[in-house]
Amino acid sequence: MGDACRYAVVTGANKGIGFETVKQLANSGVMVVLTARNEKRGMEATSLLNKQGFSNVVFHQLDVQDARIIESLAKFIQTQYGRLDILLRLSPD
């Protein structure tokens, strides 16, 4: 990814407003990490978006109440992208 790319994380993004937000960000060229507590649902949502042509959407499991998983996501973002430009917390907890 070039320096012009922006990077986003959207929590609670496997359905509803979160899912649509991911879609809109991806459509705008943002690299989006779709997160969800339920791994199966998150993978399904990401797969659906990828099939719709949004190759700039990836999944990472996230439970906002689990410090270990939050740390894992932070390491993933740092390793893969080096920064985070947009954080949208749409999960209910």
Short mmCIF file of the C-alpha atoms (twelve columns), coordinates in Angstrom:
data_MODEL
# 
_entry.id   MODEL 
# 
loop_
_atom_site.group_PDB 
_atom_site.id 
_atom_site.type_symbol 
_atom_site.label_atom_id 
_atom_site.label_alt_id 
_atom_site.label_comp_id 
_atom_site.label_asym_id 
_atom_site.label_seq_id 
_atom_site.Cartn_x 
_atom_site.Cartn_y 
_atom_site.Cartn_z 
_atom_site.pdbx_PDB_model_num 
ATOM 1  C CA . MET A 1  0.000   0.000   0.000  1 
ATOM 2  C CA . GLY A 2  1.245   3.452   -0.881 1 
ATOM 3  C CA . ASP A 3  1.484   6.421   1.431  1 
ATOM 4  C CA . ALA A 4  -1.696  7.887   -0.100 1 
ATOM 5  C CA . CYS A 5  -3.772  4.976   1.222  1 
ATOM 6  C CA . ARG A 6  -5.765  5.457   4.405  1 
ATOM 7  C CA . TYR A 7  -6.323  2.656   6.910  1 
ATOM 8  C CA . ALA A 8  -9.470  2.103   8.957  1 
ATOM 9  C CA . VAL A 9  -10.775 -0.252  11.614 1 
ATOM 10 C CA . VAL A 10 -14.525 -0.636  12.024 1 
ATOM 11 C CA . THR A 11 -15.746 -2.552  15.068 1 
ATOM 12 C CA . GLY A 12 -19.035 -4.431  15.111 1 
ATOM 13 C CA . ALA A 13 -18.889 -4.489  11.334 1 
ATOM 14 C CA . ASN A 14 -20.325 -7.857  10.354 1 
ATOM 15 C CA . LYS A 15 -23.871 -6.480  9.898  1 
ATOM 16 C CA . GLY A 16 -26.053 -3.395  9.888  1 
ATOM 17 C CA . ILE A 17 -24.549 0.080   10.110 1 
ATOM 18 C CA . GLY A 18 -21.044 -1.300  10.651 1 
ATOM 19 C CA . PHE A 19 -21.208 -3.446  7.523  1 
ATOM 20 C CA . GLU A 20 -22.491 -0.556  5.408  1 
ATOM 21 C CA . THR A 21 -19.815 1.734   6.843  1 
ATOM 22 C CA . VAL A 22 -17.111 -0.735  5.818  1 
ATOM 23 C CA . LYS A 23 -18.613 -0.896  2.339  1 
ATOM 24 C CA . GLN A 24 -18.672 2.905   1.967  1 
ATOM 25 C CA . LEU A 25 -15.108 3.316   3.243  1 
ATOM 26 C CA . ALA A 26 -13.851 0.557   0.954  1 
ATOM 27 C CA . ASN A 27 -15.684 2.115   -1.980 1 
ATOM 28 C CA . SER A 28 -13.779 5.341   -1.217 1 
ATOM 29 C CA . GLY A 29 -10.449 3.515   -1.482 1 
ATOM 30 C CA . VAL A 30 -9.782  3.104   2.235  1 
ATOM 31 C CA . MET A 31 -8.118  -0.141  3.355  1 
ATOM 32 C CA . VAL A 32 -10.574 -1.462  5.963  1 
ATOM 33 C CA . VAL A 33 -10.134 -3.972  8.761  1 
ATOM 34 C CA . LEU A 34 -13.628 -5.313  9.429  1 
ATOM 35 C CA . THR A 35 -13.857 -6.546  13.004 1 
ATOM 36 C CA . ALA A 36 -16.443 -8.635  14.785 1 
ATOM 37 C CA . ARG A 37 -16.603 -10.610 18.003 1 
ATOM 38 C CA . ASN A 38 -17.911 -13.693 16.180 1 
ATOM 39 C CA . GLU A 39 -15.167 -14.981 13.873 1 
ATOM 40 C CA . LYS A 40 -17.513 -16.954 11.599 1 
ATOM 41 C CA . ARG A 41 -19.836 -13.988 11.006 1 
ATOM 42 C CA . GLY A 42 -16.910 -11.638 10.483 1 
ATOM 43 C CA . MET A 43 -15.313 -13.948 7.924  1 
ATOM 44 C CA . GLU A 44 -18.648 -14.325 6.127  1 
ATOM 45 C CA . ALA A 45 -19.135 -10.545 5.962  1 
ATOM 46 C CA . THR A 46 -15.593 -10.033 4.677  1 
ATOM 47 C CA . SER A 47 -16.010 -12.789 2.098  1 
ATOM 48 C CA . LEU A 48 -19.244 -11.211 0.860  1 
ATOM 49 C CA . LEU A 49 -17.558 -7.831  0.432  1 
ATOM 50 C CA . ASN A 50 -14.553 -9.420  -1.283 1 
ATOM 51 C CA . LYS A 51 -16.914 -11.181 -3.718 1 
ATOM 52 C CA . GLN A 52 -18.520 -7.798  -4.428 1 
ATOM 53 C CA . GLY A 53 -15.108 -6.545  -5.559 1 
ATOM 54 C CA . PHE A 54 -13.867 -4.952  -2.339 1 
ATOM 55 C CA . SER A 55 -10.398 -6.493  -2.149 1 
ATOM 56 C CA . ASN A 56 -9.390  -3.762  0.309  1 
ATOM 57 C CA . VAL A 57 -11.373 -5.314  3.177  1 
ATOM 58 C CA . VAL A 58 -9.794  -7.797  5.580  1 
ATOM 59 C CA . PHE A 59 -11.087 -9.409  8.757  1 
ATOM 60 C CA . HIS A 60 -9.641  -9.482  12.248 1 
ATOM 61 C CA . GLN A 61 -11.547 -10.825 15.227 1 
ATOM 62 C CA . LEU A 62 -12.147 -8.300  18.001 1 
ATOM 63 C CA . ASP A 63 -13.926 -8.380  21.330 1 
ATOM 64 C CA . VAL A 64 -13.625 -4.843  22.711 1 
ATOM 65 C CA . GLN A 65 -13.754 -6.223  26.268 1 
ATOM 66 C CA . ASP A 66 -10.782 -8.581  25.791 1 
ATOM 67 C CA . ALA A 67 -7.412  -6.846  26.254 1 
ATOM 68 C CA . ARG A 68 -5.522  -9.771  24.700 1 
ATOM 69 C CA . ILE A 69 -7.523  -9.584  21.469 1 
ATOM 70 C CA . ILE A 70 -7.229  -5.777  21.380 1 
ATOM 71 C CA . GLU A 71 -3.450  -6.128  21.654 1 
ATOM 72 C CA . SER A 72 -3.474  -8.705  18.851 1 
ATOM 73 C CA . LEU A 73 -5.363  -6.286  16.603 1 
ATOM 74 C CA . ALA A 74 -2.946  -3.457  17.428 1 
ATOM 75 C CA . LYS A 75 0.031   -5.655  16.519 1 
ATOM 76 C CA . PHE A 76 -1.686  -6.714  13.280 1 
ATOM 77 C CA . ILE A 77 -2.281  -3.092  12.252 1 
ATOM 78 C CA . GLN A 78 1.268   -2.050  13.134 1 
ATOM 79 C CA . THR A 79 2.777   -4.993  11.248 1 
ATOM 80 C CA . GLN A 80 0.549   -4.824  8.167  1 
ATOM 81 C CA . TYR A 81 0.013   -1.089  7.729  1 
ATOM 82 C CA . GLY A 82 2.243   0.809   10.135 1 
ATOM 83 C CA . ARG A 83 -0.512  3.209   11.133 1 
ATOM 84 C CA . LEU A 84 -4.240  3.698   11.607 1 
ATOM 85 C CA . ASP A 85 -6.062  6.722   10.185 1 
ATOM 86 C CA . ILE A 86 -9.698  5.979   11.043 1 
ATOM 87 C CA . LEU A 87 -11.225 4.128   14.004 1 
ATOM 88 C CA . LEU A 88 -14.987 3.682   14.134 1 
ATOM 89 C CA . ARG A 89 -16.313 1.901   17.200 1 
ATOM 90 C CA . LEU A 90 -19.784 0.707   16.277 1 
ATOM 91 C CA . SER A 91 -19.907 -2.350  18.519 1 
ATOM 92 C CA . PRO A 92 -22.570 -2.255  21.238 1 
ATOM 93 C CA . ASP A 93 -20.230 -2.858  24.217 1 
# 
